[in-house]
Amino acid sequence: EAVWRQTGLVRVFLRRGHEVDEEPLALHPGATVEDVADEIHHDLAETFTAARVWGPSSRFEGQRVGRTHVVQDGDVVEILR
């Protein structure tokens, strides 16, 4: 925890179906869903349609969001094609 606080990075977990990755992506604060998709694969960032988010940045669990949605530390993100 101390390392994460000192780096200031945001931890975002990826979800596929009902499975959530144990290891998070580390992103800079202010990262968007598009940045998450780009970390997975550059082509995915260009072609995905939306995402679903669980966690601090969502108003409700599984909220459907667009490319510019800003993720927060601890979010779980599922990229939709």
N, C-alpha and C positions, 0 to 999 in steps of 0.2 A: 504493500500500500504506500509506504513512504516513497519508494522509487517513482510510482505513478504520480504522486502529488508533486514531487520535485521536478519531474519532466514536464508536467502540465499537459501531457497527452491525454486524449480521449480514447477510452476502450469501447469498441463496438463489436458485438458478437454477431456472427452470421447464422441465419436459420435457413434450413432446407427442409420443407415439409414440417414434421414435428421434431426434427433433430436440431439442436443448437450446438455449434462448435464450442469446444472447451477453451480454446485459445482465441483471444480477441485480436482484432486489427487495431493497431495503434495509429491514431490520426491526430492532426493538430486541431486545437479548438476552432470552432467555426466551420468544420468540415460538413459537407452536405451529403445527401444520399448519393448524388452523382460521384462524389469523391470515393465513397464506399465501393460503388460499382467499378470505378476506375482501378481501385486497388485489387479487385478480383481479376479483371481483364479489361484492357482498353476498349475492345470491341463491345463488350457488355455495356460500358458507360455510354456508348453511342446509340445502342439499340433498345435498352430497357424502357418500359413504359411507365412504371411506377414502383413503389415499394410498400411494404407493410412494416410498421414499427411497433415494438413493445418496449416500454421503459419510460424514463424521465421526460423525453421530448414529445411523447405522444399524449393526446388528450384522453384516449382510451386504448385498451390493449388491442393490438392488431390494426391500428389506424392506417388507412391507405393514404400515402403521401406522395408528393411529386419530387422531381429532381432537386429542387432547391431547398428542401426541408433540411434544417440544420440538426445534426445528431448530437446527443449529449452522452457523457460518460455512463456506461452501463446499458445503453440501448441494445436491443436485439433487432436486426434488420433482415428482412427477406426481400430480395430483389425479384420483381415480377417482369416477365417478358411479354 
